[in-house]
């Protein structure tokens, strides 16, 4: 039982809680004007789970359970807990202006996160039910045939379905694995809107990080070149993509943006790539900044890792893990425009399921490739099948290596690192250096410990020094890869950007950090001006999102940790274009595949609760 705040603090002083959790709980109790130990515990847990990426605390997850701190602390029963905190002046119901919000499903939020969620759900539902009438159906049929070809009898072309969805819906989410044609589909959709939407059409391309925005820009420009001979409207597709922060008008030192409800973005169409990386706060602010008749198109992979910050927004929007049927109204629309027969459920009303399309066919990996087969097994949660695929030795593009402990890692890394990084370290031309560097990457789930990025970067550096491939005589040295970890808007460098330190001009001793620019040439930055960075030989799987490499080496720890999930393993596997090698402990690998990311929020219920599609 909970007998006093001081006792509670003492008991929670260690374990999973951090000082900020206890400080927040103490502040809530202080401004409530009463000693309410049930409130203290609920507030501390709300801070903890929000810090861990959840949007809210599900009281039922902890009710009646014990917490480990300095000593064991038992949580109250659900009914008692709700009664005790509901009476506090700092706890309100949805819509109240109180620091903590308790909803009807016993979810406890920090108010700002409840507000983000409520505003996002409200905006998406409004767009979902908003049919767009600015495109003539006859023109749409012709445009679809010109851009995607004719329908194939007996086989659904989901790219064509996605095009219909985005042309006639205010909101659409296009999800698919690597190589399923998400970017190409989006480019064709934009070209059709530019050509056939009534009036002038303005478009914005954006992504959550600078690196993802650069990749989006390059992918769109390639798609435009391919489409140019058939459709001159592609000239209207933007040449550049930006971060969501820059699109909204980032104000340094402020949580607000220049664009919001009172000053909406001027664009008719906003396309967001790598949507799985967008957290609930940022997407909430984006949808509030859209003008009333704008289209929002989200592109991403619902099965990838969730955002680093709170929420698993794309997963909640797509209701990942559940199969849904379309409404008859949407099925009829798709058939009328495209000739595609997607099926429907007579019991399903028009709703959010009609705004979501999953692209299924990969044009990068053949269906029988090891990467494709392995990624399907991982997402299905079939750990035995995934392990069997890796151990079978019948697929050239996937590989498994047993690692007993960290002591065996150093020797194992030697050959892989020399083969993987040798070519870029021998390159004199910056273009070659970047091309070869991006052909291989070491990934890990962890930042710290013997299997974390810090340790792995140190091991890799020692191997390269030992073989004379680098001369690490100081903090900065030639060919050092740097991974930016803090945004610098003045330098246009963003968290996740990768650069290489290289000799500048004819002076071997003068070094500059080179980064690929928006124009596909290089920006030179003095190493002394770089924002926070870390060595980039090895990177976390989270940091690798939005990137692709020819070959990937994923190194797993020798013990199971909560961060290991099927989404993390899937994300790592699908960073590889041609081959993925996984090193680790078999039991740890299988445990990871059995574990799914669970991010508590009410967004899924808010969006899907109205529909009888389950």
Backbone torsions as a table, in degrees:
resi	resn	phi	psi	omega
1	UNK	NA	165.9	-179.1
2	UNK	-105.2	119.7	-173.5
3	UNK	-112.3	-23.6	174.8
4	UNK	-161.1	155.9	-179.8
5	UNK	-61.6	-40.2	-179.1
6	UNK	-63.7	-40.1	177.2
7	UNK	-64.0	-41.4	179.3
8	UNK	-61.8	-44.6	178.8
9	UNK	-60.4	-44.6	-179.8
10	UNK	-60.6	-42.3	-176.3
11	UNK	-72.7	-30.5	-179.8
12	UNK	-92.3	2.0	-171.2
13	UNK	-58.6	-25.5	177.5
14	UNK	-130.1	-176.4	-177.4
15	UNK	95.4	-138.6	-173.5
16	UNK	-82.8	-9.7	-176.7
17	UNK	-87.1	149.9	173.7
18	UNK	-114.7	167.0	-175.6
19	UNK	-56.8	-37.4	-177.5
20	UNK	-64.2	-32.2	178.1
21	UNK	-64.4	-44.9	-178.6
22	UNK	-71.5	-34.4	177.2
23	UNK	-66.6	-41.4	178.0
24	UNK	-63.0	-45.0	179.8
25	UNK	-62.1	-42.4	178.3
26	UNK	-63.2	-38.7	178.5
27	UNK	-65.9	-41.9	177.5
28	UNK	-60.5	-43.1	179.7
29	UNK	-66.2	-37.6	-178.9
30	UNK	-64.8	-48.1	-177.2
31	UNK	-76.6	-14.2	175.2
32	UNK	-73.5	-20.1	178.2
33	UNK	78.2	13.3	-179.8
34	UNK	-149.0	158.7	175.6
35	UNK	-90.1	102.3	-176.8
36	UNK	-123.8	97.8	-172.4
37	UNK	-70.2	-29.3	175.1
38	UNK	-65.3	-38.8	176.9
39	UNK	-65.3	-43.5	-179.2
40	UNK	-57.2	-47.5	-178.2
41	UNK	-66.3	-43.3	-179.9
42	UNK	-63.5	-40.7	-179.8
43	UNK	-67.4	-41.5	178.4
44	UNK	-61.8	-42.1	179.3
45	UNK	-68.1	-37.5	178.2
46	UNK	-62.4	-42.8	176.6
47	UNK	-62.3	-44.0	-177.9
48	UNK	-61.5	-50.6	-174.9
49	UNK	-70.7	-32.9	176.7
50	UNK	-65.3	-41.1	176.7
51	UNK	-61.4	-30.5	-178.5
52	UNK	-85.9	0.3	175.2
53	UNK	109.7	-5.0	175.7
54	UNK	-78.6	155.3	176.9
55	UNK	-87.7	-25.4	-176.3
56	UNK	-151.8	169.6	174.3
57	UNK	-99.4	124.8	171.4
58	UNK	-89.5	106.6	-175.8
59	UNK	-57.4	-34.0	-177.3
60	UNK	-65.4	-22.8	178.6
61	UNK	-68.5	-23.8	-175.8
62	UNK	-114.8	-17.5	-175.8
63	UNK	-58.1	129.1	178.5
64	UNK	75.7	2.6	-178.2
65	UNK	-100.8	168.0	179.8
66	UNK	-106.1	144.7	177.4
67	UNK	-111.0	144.3	179.4
68	UNK	-99.7	121.1	172.4
69	UNK	-132.8	-133.3	172.5
70	UNK	-65.9	-34.3	173.3
71	UNK	-137.6	175.7	-179.0
72	UNK	-78.5	134.4	177.9
73	UNK	-124.3	126.8	-178.4
74	UNK	-95.4	130.2	176.9
75	UNK	-79.3	149.3	179.4
76	UNK	-70.2	167.4	174.3
77	UNK	-67.0	159.9	-172.8
78	UNK	-60.9	-49.2	-178.0
79	UNK	-60.7	-46.8	178.9
80	UNK	-61.5	-43.3	-177.3
81	UNK	-62.1	-47.1	-179.5
82	UNK	-62.2	-44.3	180.0
83	UNK	-59.7	-44.9	-174.9
84	UNK	-68.9	-38.0	-178.1
85	UNK	-85.7	-24.8	179.8
86	UNK	-64.6	-27.2	-178.6
87	UNK	-79.7	-8.4	-178.0
88	UNK	-77.6	144.6	-179.8
89	UNK	-72.9	-11.3	179.1
90	UNK	-95.6	-0.7	179.6
91	UNK	-113.4	125.4	179.5
92	UNK	-125.7	178.5	175.7
93	UNK	-97.8	164.1	-179.6
94	UNK	-49.4	128.8	-177.7
95	UNK	99.7	-21.4	177.3
96	UNK	-73.3	152.2	176.4
97	UNK	-98.3	76.9	-179.9
98	UNK	-128.1	155.7	-178.2
99	UNK	-61.6	-33.2	179.2
100	UNK	-121.8	140.2	-179.0
101	UNK	-120.4	126.7	177.9
102	UNK	-110.5	118.0	-178.1
103	UNK	-93.4	-179.3	-174.2
104	UNK	-71.5	-12.0	178.0
105	UNK	-101.3	20.4	178.0
106	UNK	61.1	35.0	172.9
107	UNK	-100.1	130.2	-178.6
108	UNK	-109.8	125.1	-175.9
109	UNK	-117.9	148.6	154.9
110	UNK	-67.2	138.9	-169.4
111	UNK	-57.1	-40.3	-176.8
112	UNK	-63.7	-32.7	178.7
113	UNK	-74.9	-33.8	172.8
114	UNK	-63.1	-40.6	-179.2
115	UNK	-65.2	-44.6	176.5
116	UNK	-56.2	-48.2	-176.3
117	UNK	-64.8	-45.7	-177.5
118	UNK	-64.1	-44.2	-179.4
119	UNK	-67.0	-38.8	178.6
120	UNK	-65.6	-46.9	180.0
121	UNK	-61.6	-42.8	179.8
122	UNK	-61.2	-44.5	-178.1
123	UNK	-67.8	-43.4	-179.4
124	UNK	-64.5	-43.5	-179.8
125	UNK	-62.9	-37.8	178.0
126	UNK	-63.7	-41.1	179.9
127	UNK	-72.1	-35.3	179.8
128	UNK	-60.2	-40.5	-177.3
129	UNK	-88.3	3.5	-178.1
130	UNK	-97.8	101.9	175.0
131	UNK	-80.0	135.4	-177.3
132	UNK	-92.1	131.3	-176.9
133	UNK	-117.5	25.1	-177.6
134	UNK	-97.3	11.2	176.4
135	UNK	-129.2	129.0	177.6
136	UNK	-72.1	134.0	-175.6
137	UNK	-64.3	-37.4	179.3
138	UNK	-64.2	-42.4	178.3
139	UNK	-65.6	-36.7	-179.8
140	UNK	-64.9	-39.8	178.8
141	UNK	-60.8	-45.9	-179.5
142	UNK	-66.0	-42.7	-179.2
143	UNK	-62.7	-40.2	-179.3
144	UNK	-64.9	-42.6	179.6
145	UNK	-66.3	-40.6	-179.8
146	UNK	-65.5	-36.9	-174.4
147	UNK	-86.7	-37.3	-172.7
148	UNK	-116.8	-4.5	-175.4
149	UNK	82.3	-176.2	-177.3
150	UNK	-86.4	160.8	177.4
151	UNK	-66.9	145.5	176.9
152	UNK	-99.8	118.7	-178.2
153	UNK	-56.1	134.8	176.3
154	UNK	78.8	2.9	-178.2
155	UNK	-141.6	124.8	-178.6
156	UNK	-84.6	127.6	173.1
157	UNK	-95.7	101.9	-173.6
158	UNK	-71.1	-19.2	173.5
159	UNK	-66.2	-39.1	177.5
160	UNK	-66.5	-39.1	177.5
161	UNK	-63.2	-42.9	178.5
162	UNK	-60.8	-37.8	179.5
163	UNK	-64.6	-43.7	177.3
164	UNK	-61.2	-44.7	-179.6
165	UNK	-57.7	-48.7	-175.7
166	UNK	-72.6	-27.3	178.1
167	UNK	-74.0	-34.5	-171.2
168	UNK	-112.3	0.9	178.6
169	UNK	-118.7	144.6	177.1
170	UNK	-70.9	-26.2	179.6
171	UNK	-130.8	135.0	174.5
172	UNK	-145.5	144.7	175.9
173	UNK	-124.0	119.7	-179.4
174	UNK	-109.4	109.7	-177.1
175	UNK	-111.4	144.9	177.4
176	UNK	-176.6	155.7	177.8
177	UNK	-73.4	179.3	179.8
178	UNK	-61.9	138.6	176.6
179	UNK	80.6	8.0	-180.0
180	UNK	-86.7	0.1	174.9
181	UNK	87.7	26.9	-178.7
182	UNK	-61.0	-47.8	-176.6
183	UNK	-68.6	-42.3	178.0
184	UNK	-61.3	-42.9	178.0
185	UNK	-60.5	-45.5	-179.7
186	UNK	-62.7	-39.5	179.1
187	UNK	-63.1	-42.3	179.1
188	UNK	-67.3	-37.9	176.9
189	UNK	-61.2	-45.9	-179.6
190	UNK	-62.5	-40.8	178.8
191	UNK	-62.2	-40.6	178.7
192	UNK	-66.1	-40.9	178.0
193	UNK	-65.3	-41.3	179.3
194	UNK	-62.7	-37.1	-175.7
195	UNK	-83.3	-34.3	-168.6
196	UNK	-118.1	-12.3	176.5
197	UNK	-71.1	138.4	-178.3
198	UNK	-66.6	132.2	-179.3
199	UNK	84.0	174.5	178.4
200	UNK	-71.3	138.7	-178.0
201	UNK	-114.7	125.4	176.8
202	UNK	-110.1	140.2	-172.3
203	UNK	-129.7	142.1	172.2
204	UNK	-121.2	134.7	174.6
205	UNK	-109.1	130.5	-179.2
206	UNK	-148.7	165.3	179.8
207	UNK	-152.1	163.5	-175.0
208	UNK	-71.4	-23.5	-179.0
209	UNK	-129.6	161.2	177.8
210	UNK	-62.1	-39.6	179.2
211	UNK	-63.4	-44.7	179.7
212	UNK	-66.1	-36.1	178.0
213	UNK	-65.3	-40.7	178.5
214	UNK	-63.9	-41.3	179.0
215	UNK	-66.8	-38.2	178.0
216	UNK	-63.0	-45.3	179.2
217	UNK	-59.1	-47.2	-179.3
218	UNK	-64.1	-42.0	179.8
219	UNK	-65.3	-40.9	179.0
220	UNK	-65.4	-40.7	179.8
221	UNK	-65.5	-36.9	175.3
222	UNK	-64.7	-42.4	179.7
223	UNK	-64.3	-38.2	179.7
224	UNK	-64.0	-40.7	179.2
225	UNK	-62.8	-41.4	179.5
226	UNK	-65.5	-32.8	-176.1
227	UNK	-89.3	-12.1	-167.9
228	UNK	-57.4	-40.7	-175.5
229	UNK	-68.9	-20.8	-176.7
230	UNK	-104.3	-20.4	-171.4
231	UNK	-150.2	107.5	180.0
232	UNK	-73.1	-12.7	-179.9
233	UNK	-65.0	-16.2	-178.9
234	UNK	-62.4	-19.1	178.0
235	UNK	-62.7	-21.2	179.5
236	UNK	-82.1	-12.1	176.8
237	UNK	-71.7	131.7	-176.3
238	UNK	-55.4	144.3	176.8
239	UNK	-80.2	-18.0	-176.4
240	UNK	-124.9	154.6	171.0
241	UNK	-123.0	153.4	-177.0
242	UNK	-131.9	169.9	173.8
243	UNK	-75.4	156.6	177.1
244	UNK	-60.7	-38.5	179.2
245	UNK	-59.2	-46.0	-179.1
246	UNK	-70.2	-36.2	177.6
247	UNK	-60.4	-44.0	-178.2
248	UNK	-76.1	-16.6	-179.0
249	UNK	89.4	72.5	-179.0
250	UNK	-60.6	131.4	176.7
251	UNK	-110.0	109.0	-176.9
252	UNK	-53.1	133.4	177.5
253	UNK	77.7	6.8	-178.0
254	UNK	-126.6	144.8	175.2
255	UNK	-79.9	-3.8	-176.2
256	UNK	-101.1	163.4	178.8
257	UNK	-119.9	162.4	179.0
258	UNK	-65.7	-33.2	-179.7
259	UNK	-102.6	129.2	178.3
260	UNK	-154.5	-160.1	-178.3
261	UNK	-60.3	-36.9	-177.2
262	UNK	-81.5	-16.4	179.7
263	UNK	-140.3	72.2	-172.4
264	UNK	-69.5	159.6	174.5
265	UNK	-63.5	146.6	-175.4
266	UNK	-84.0	5.1	-169.5
267	UNK	-89.5	147.0	175.9
268	UNK	-83.8	-28.7	-179.0
269	UNK	-135.3	129.0	174.9
270	UNK	-120.7	123.1	-179.5
271	UNK	-110.5	125.4	-179.7
272	UNK	-114.1	117.5	176.8
273	UNK	-94.0	162.2	-178.6
274	UNK	51.7	47.7	-174.1
275	UNK	-65.8	-21.7	178.3
276	UNK	-64.8	-20.1	-178.3
277	UNK	-87.4	-5.9	-175.5
278	UNK	-86.8	128.3	-179.4
279	UNK	-85.4	170.3	-172.4
280	UNK	-66.3	-35.3	-179.2
281	UNK	-65.4	-46.6	-175.9
282	UNK	-69.1	-42.5	179.4
283	UNK	-67.7	-35.4	176.6
284	UNK	-60.3	-43.4	-179.9
285	UNK	-69.5	-32.9	178.3
286	UNK	-67.1	-48.1	-176.9
287	UNK	-65.3	-30.3	177.8
288	UNK	-72.3	-19.0	-178.7
289	UNK	-94.4	1.2	178.5
290	UNK	-80.4	143.7	174.3
291	UNK	-75.6	163.5	-167.7
292	UNK	-60.2	-30.7	-177.1
293	UNK	-106.0	18.6	-178.0
294	UNK	-80.6	152.5	170.2
295	UNK	-98.0	141.0	172.9
296	UNK	-118.3	123.4	179.7
297	UNK	-119.1	115.0	176.7
298	UNK	-97.0	134.3	177.9
299	UNK	-123.4	131.5	179.5
300	UNK	179.4	-172.7	179.0
301	UNK	-120.8	107.5	-175.6
302	UNK	-63.3	-19.3	-177.1
303	UNK	-89.4	-4.3	179.8
304	UNK	-76.8	175.9	173.9
305	UNK	-55.3	146.3	174.5
306	UNK	-75.5	172.9	179.5
307	UNK	-60.8	156.3	176.2
308	UNK	-66.1	-42.0	178.0
309	UNK	-82.3	-174.1	-167.9
310	UNK	-63.9	140.8	173.3
311	UNK	103.3	161.7	170.0
312	UNK	-131.9	68.5	-162.5
313	UNK	-64.9	-48.6	-179.0
314	UNK	-63.9	-39.3	177.0
315	UNK	-61.5	-40.9	178.2
316	UNK	-67.7	-41.3	179.5
317	UNK	-62.8	-42.8	-178.9
318	UNK	-83.9	-3.9	-176.8
319	UNK	50.2	55.6	-177.2
320	UNK	-54.2	135.0	178.9
321	UNK	99.0	-7.4	-179.1
322	UNK	-124.9	135.4	176.7
323	UNK	-89.8	130.9	-179.7
324	UNK	-122.4	148.0	173.8
325	UNK	-101.1	152.9	179.0
326	UNK	-79.5	161.5	174.5
327	UNK	-76.7	160.7	179.2
328	UNK	-64.9	-36.5	-178.8
329	UNK	-61.0	-43.6	-179.5
330	UNK	-72.2	-40.2	178.0
331	UNK	-58.5	-41.9	178.5
332	UNK	-65.4	-40.4	178.6
333	UNK	-61.5	-46.9	-179.3
334	UNK	-60.9	-43.5	-179.6
335	UNK	-66.4	-40.0	-178.9
336	UNK	-62.8	-38.7	-176.3
337	UNK	-88.3	-39.9	-169.5
338	UNK	-114.3	-19.6	-173.9
339	UNK	81.1	2.4	179.1
340	UNK	-80.9	134.5	178.2
341	UNK	-102.7	100.0	-174.3
342	UNK	-98.5	-5.2	-179.9
343	UNK	77.6	166.1	-179.4
344	UNK	-160.7	169.8	176.1
345	UNK	-121.1	121.4	-176.4
346	UNK	-62.9	-19.5	-179.5
347	UNK	-88.0	-5.8	-176.6
348	UNK	-93.6	125.9	176.4
349	UNK	-84.0	156.4	174.0
350	UNK	-55.4	135.6	-177.6
351	UNK	-175.0	-155.7	-171.5
352	UNK	-65.3	-28.2	179.9
353	UNK	-62.4	-23.1	178.8
354	UNK	-79.2	-5.0	179.5
355	UNK	-107.0	6.5	-174.6
356	UNK	-123.1	128.6	179.6
357	UNK	-130.4	131.3	178.2
358	UNK	-105.4	119.8	175.0
359	UNK	-82.5	129.0	-169.1
360	UNK	-109.1	-29.6	-174.0
361	UNK	-92.0	124.6	178.1
362	UNK	-91.3	128.9	177.3
363	UNK	-95.6	-6.1	178.4
364	UNK	-91.9	-46.4	-179.0
365	UNK	-107.7	126.1	170.3
366	UNK	-58.8	149.3	-177.7
367	UNK	-58.1	-24.0	-179.2
368	UNK	-100.4	11.6	177.5
369	UNK	-74.2	155.9	-179.8
370	UNK	-61.9	-41.8	-179.4
371	UNK	-62.1	-42.7	-179.7
372	UNK	-66.3	-46.7	-178.6
373	UNK	-64.6	-43.5	-179.1
374	UNK	-65.5	-43.3	-178.6
375	UNK	-64.9	-35.7	177.4
376	UNK	-65.7	-41.7	179.2
377	UNK	-64.4	-39.3	-179.7
378	UNK	-65.0	-48.3	-178.7
379	UNK	-65.6	-31.2	176.7
380	UNK	-74.0	-9.9	-179.0
381	UNK	76.8	17.8	-177.9
382	UNK	-90.5	86.6	-174.7
383	UNK	-67.5	-36.3	179.7
384	UNK	-65.1	-44.1	179.3
385	UNK	-64.6	-41.6	179.9
386	UNK	-62.0	-42.3	-179.8
387	UNK	-66.6	-40.0	-179.8
388	UNK	-64.4	-39.4	178.5
389	UNK	-60.6	-43.6	-178.2
390	UNK	-69.6	-33.2	-175.6
391	UNK	-89.7	-8.0	-172.2
392	UNK	-71.6	-25.8	-178.2
393	UNK	61.7	20.2	179.6
394	UNK	-105.9	-2.3	-179.3
395	UNK	-120.7	124.1	-172.6
396	UNK	-74.9	-20.3	-172.0
397	UNK	-99.4	5.3	173.6
398	UNK	-132.6	145.3	-174.3
399	UNK	-147.6	144.2	176.2
400	UNK	-122.9	141.6	174.2
401	UNK	-135.4	126.9	177.1
402	UNK	-73.3	130.7	173.0
403	UNK	-119.0	119.7	-178.4
404	UNK	-77.1	-45.2	-180.0
405	UNK	-159.6	178.1	-174.9
406	UNK	-64.3	-25.8	-177.8
407	UNK	-66.0	-24.4	180.0
408	UNK	-87.0	-5.4	-174.3
409	UNK	-74.1	-39.4	-175.8
410	UNK	-57.7	-50.3	-179.7
411	UNK	-66.0	-39.2	-178.0
412	UNK	-64.7	-34.6	-177.1
413	UNK	-69.4	-26.8	-168.3
414	UNK	-52.6	-57.4	-176.0
415	UNK	-66.7	-43.0	-178.0
416	UNK	-61.1	-41.6	-177.4
417	UNK	-70.3	-42.5	-179.9
418	UNK	-64.3	-43.3	178.3
419	UNK	-68.2	-38.8	-174.9
420	UNK	-75.3	-41.6	-173.6
421	UNK	-106.3	-10.8	179.8
422	UNK	-54.7	-48.3	-176.8
423	UNK	-59.1	-42.0	-178.2
424	UNK	-70.3	-32.9	-178.8
425	UNK	-72.4	-16.1	178.2
426	UNK	-98.3	1.8	-176.4
427	UNK	-86.2	132.0	175.9
428	UNK	-91.7	-29.7	-178.0
429	UNK	-86.6	130.5	-178.8
430	UNK	-58.2	-38.1	179.2
431	UNK	-60.7	-43.7	178.2
432	UNK	-65.7	-40.4	-179.0
433	UNK	-59.7	-46.4	-180.0
434	UNK	-67.9	-39.9	-179.8
435	UNK	-62.0	-46.7	-178.9
436	UNK	-71.7	-34.8	179.1
437	UNK	-64.4	-38.2	-179.8
438	UNK	-79.6	3.3	177.6
439	UNK	-85.2	-9.7	-176.7
440	UNK	-152.4	142.0	174.2
441	UNK	-152.9	143.0	173.6
442	UNK	-94.7	126.6	-179.6
443	UNK	-118.9	149.2	177.4
444	UNK	-145.6	151.1	176.6
445	UNK	-74.1	-19.3	-165.1
446	UNK	-113.6	153.2	173.2
447	UNK	-91.9	-41.0	-172.3
448	UNK	-115.0	169.8	179.4
449	UNK	89.0	176.6	-176.4
450	UNK	-64.0	-19.1	179.1
451	UNK	-107.0	8.8	-178.5
452	UNK	-86.6	170.6	-175.7
453	UNK	-62.1	-37.4	-178.1
454	UNK	-62.7	-47.1	-179.8
455	UNK	-66.7	-44.2	-178.2
456	UNK	-64.6	-41.4	177.7
457	UNK	-60.7	-39.0	177.1
458	UNK	-64.3	-43.9	178.6
459	UNK	-62.3	-44.9	-178.2
460	UNK	-63.5	-42.1	179.1
461	UNK	-60.3	-43.0	179.2
462	UNK	-62.4	-41.2	178.5
463	UNK	-61.5	-46.1	-176.9
464	UNK	-67.8	-37.1	175.6
465	UNK	-65.0	-44.5	-177.9
466	UNK	-61.3	-27.3	-179.9
467	UNK	-102.1	12.2	174.8
468	UNK	70.5	16.9	-178.6
469	UNK	-83.5	-25.9	173.6
470	UNK	-134.1	159.2	176.7
471	UNK	-124.9	86.6	-175.1
472	UNK	-83.7	74.6	-176.0
473	UNK	-86.9	-7.5	-179.6
474	UNK	-156.0	-169.9	178.9
475	UNK	-64.0	-40.4	177.9
476	UNK	-112.3	133.2	179.1
477	UNK	-148.8	160.5	-177.5
478	UNK	-57.4	135.6	175.9
479	UNK	75.2	10.3	174.2
480	UNK	-68.5	122.8	173.8
481	UNK	-81.1	133.6	-179.3
482	UNK	-118.4	134.8	179.6
483	UNK	-112.4	112.8	-177.4
484	UNK	-68.3	135.7	-178.3
485	UNK	-118.4	-0.8	177.9
486	UNK	-142.6	134.9	-179.7
487	UNK	-64.7	140.0	171.1
488	UNK	-132.9	99.6	-173.4
489	UNK	-70.6	-25.5	177.8
490	UNK	-68.8	-38.8	179.7
491	UNK	-90.2	-3.8	-175.9
492	UNK	56.9	40.3	174.1
493	UNK	-114.2	137.3	-172.0
494	UNK	-131.2	153.6	178.0
495	UNK	-49.1	120.9	-178.9
496	UNK	104.1	-14.7	177.4
497	UNK	-66.7	142.6	-179.3
498	UNK	-117.9	130.8	175.9
499	UNK	-127.9	171.2	177.5
500	UNK	-130.1	130.8	174.9
501	UNK	-76.3	124.5	-177.9
502	UNK	-138.3	154.3	174.7
503	UNK	-59.4	143.6	-175.8
504	UNK	-108.3	123.6	178.1
505	UNK	63.9	-140.4	-179.1
506	UNK	-92.4	1.7	-177.4
507	UNK	-96.3	106.0	-177.9
508	UNK	-62.7	-29.3	-175.8
509	UNK	-84.0	-17.4	-179.2
510	UNK	-88.8	122.8	-175.8
511	UNK	-114.6	143.9	174.9
512	UNK	-133.7	150.3	173.3
513	UNK	-89.3	123.1	-179.3
514	UNK	-103.3	134.7	176.3
515	UNK	-130.5	141.1	177.7
516	UNK	-69.8	129.5	-176.4
517	UNK	-91.9	176.5	177.7
518	UNK	-62.1	-23.7	-176.8
519	UNK	-95.5	11.7	178.7
520	UNK	68.3	12.8	167.8
521	UNK	-104.4	-154.3	-173.4
522	UNK	-121.3	142.0	169.4
523	UNK	-100.2	134.7	-179.0
524	UNK	-104.9	125.7	-179.9
525	UNK	-126.4	131.9	176.6
526	UNK	-62.3	133.1	178.4
527	UNK	-54.2	-30.2	-179.6
528	UNK	-68.3	-21.1	-177.8
529	UNK	-96.6	-3.2	-176.7
530	UNK	-62.3	138.5	169.8
531	UNK	-69.8	-177.7	-178.0
532	UNK	-52.7	137.6	-179.9
533	UNK	-149.9	167.3	172.6
534	UNK	-135.2	164.5	177.2
535	UNK	-64.5	146.7	-170.3
536	UNK	-114.5	18.9	175.5
537	UNK	-65.0	-43.0	175.7
538	UNK	-118.4	146.5	179.3
539	UNK	-142.9	158.8	177.6
540	UNK	-72.5	156.8	177.6
541	UNK	-61.1	-37.3	177.2
542	UNK	-56.9	-45.5	-178.1
543	UNK	-68.2	-22.4	-177.3
544	UNK	-80.0	-11.4	-179.7
545	UNK	-57.6	137.1	-177.9
546	UNK	86.7	-1.2	179.2
547	UNK	-116.2	159.8	174.7
548	UNK	-136.8	146.8	179.1
549	UNK	-137.1	151.6	177.3
550	UNK	-60.2	-50.0	-178.3
551	UNK	-126.7	140.5	-179.2
552	UNK	-125.8	136.1	171.5
553	UNK	-114.7	112.7	177.9
554	UNK	-99.7	122.0	-180.0
555	UNK	-109.8	118.7	-178.6
556	UNK	-98.2	150.8	177.2
557	UNK	-70.8	167.5	-178.2
558	UNK	-86.6	-3.5	177.1
559	UNK	-130.0	148.2	179.1
560	UNK	-70.6	135.8	176.0
561	UNK	-134.6	152.7	-173.8
562	UNK	-59.0	-26.6	-177.8
563	UNK	-68.9	-17.7	179.6
564	UNK	-78.0	112.5	-179.1
565	UNK	-135.9	166.8	178.3
566	UNK	-64.1	-33.0	179.2
567	UNK	-64.8	-38.0	178.5
568	UNK	-66.5	-46.2	-180.0
569	UNK	-63.2	-43.4	178.7
570	UNK	-60.8	-44.8	179.7
571	UNK	-60.3	-43.7	179.4
572	UNK	-63.5	-46.4	-178.8
573	UNK	-59.2	-43.5	-173.9
574	UNK	-83.1	4.2	169.0
575	UNK	-76.9	-18.1	-174.4
576	UNK	-87.9	134.0	174.9
577	UNK	-86.2	-40.0	-171.9
578	UNK	-122.2	-28.5	-178.9
579	UNK	-158.3	142.0	173.3
580	UNK	-128.7	133.1	173.8
581	UNK	-115.4	135.2	178.8
582	UNK	-120.6	125.8	177.6
583	UNK	-114.2	134.9	178.0
584	UNK	167.4	-162.0	178.5
585	UNK	-98.1	132.5	-174.3
586	UNK	-61.9	-41.9	-179.4
587	UNK	-65.3	-37.9	178.6
588	UNK	-65.6	-43.2	178.8
589	UNK	-60.5	-46.0	-178.3
590	UNK	-67.4	-36.7	177.9
591	UNK	-64.1	-38.1	179.5
592	UNK	-62.4	-41.9	-177.0
593	UNK	-69.8	-27.6	178.3
594	UNK	-77.6	-15.2	-175.5
595	UNK	-101.2	128.0	175.9
596	UNK	-103.3	151.6	172.3
597	UNK	-66.6	127.1	175.4
598	UNK	-119.1	110.0	176.5
599	UNK	-112.9	111.4	-177.5
600	UNK	-72.3	131.8	174.5
601	UNK	-162.9	172.8	175.3
602	UNK	-106.7	6.4	-175.0
603	UNK	-65.1	-43.1	-179.4
604	UNK	-59.5	-45.9	178.7
605	UNK	-64.1	-39.5	-178.7
606	UNK	-64.4	-36.1	-177.3
607	UNK	-86.5	-37.6	-172.2
608	UNK	-103.4	-10.5	-174.0
609	UNK	-64.9	-23.6	-177.5
610	UNK	-81.6	-10.8	-169.9
611	UNK	-107.7	135.3	-179.8
612	UNK	-90.1	54.0	-175.1
613	UNK	-106.8	-0.6	-177.4
614	UNK	-84.7	NA	NA
